[in-house]
Amino acid sequence: MRTIKGAARAKAKRKLFKRAKGYVGGRGRLLRSVKETLIRAGVYAFRDRRAKKRNFRRLWITRLSAACQLNGMNYSRFMAGLKKANVVLDRKSLSEIAVRDPAAFTVIAQTAKAALQA
């Protein structure tokens, strides 16, 4: 007698359709389209988890560059000055300081400037 995969296959389908909830048209209703769409979604998710890190770093550097310009120096000189002054703040923290507390950032920028002068 031939075996059939009834319950297991139904469960597998339910799992796929649950993951495709909210997809428009056949992408959320037709099994083949759902499978293809979920594979592509997974590829984008994998890729973009890495891209997200790059994008945030770009944002922080852009913010820091703008804040440095306001303090009369460029980004690369600022970072070199911080390194020389042994200030160990990362770009994320520095950009948050630049946005939320410009006065504190000015003090940090002056520290970097002084380290370059010495």
KAHUKA-V465379 format. One record per run of one state. SS is the DSSP state (H for helix, E for strand, C for the rest). FROM is the first residue (numbers start at 1). TO is the last residue. Records with the same first field share a line. If there is no record, write none. Layout:
# KAHUKA-V465379
SS=FROM-TO  FROM-TO
This chain:
# KAHUKA-V465379
C=1-5  20-24  29-30  71-74  85-90  101-101  118-118
H=6-19  25-28  31-70  75-84  91-100  102-117
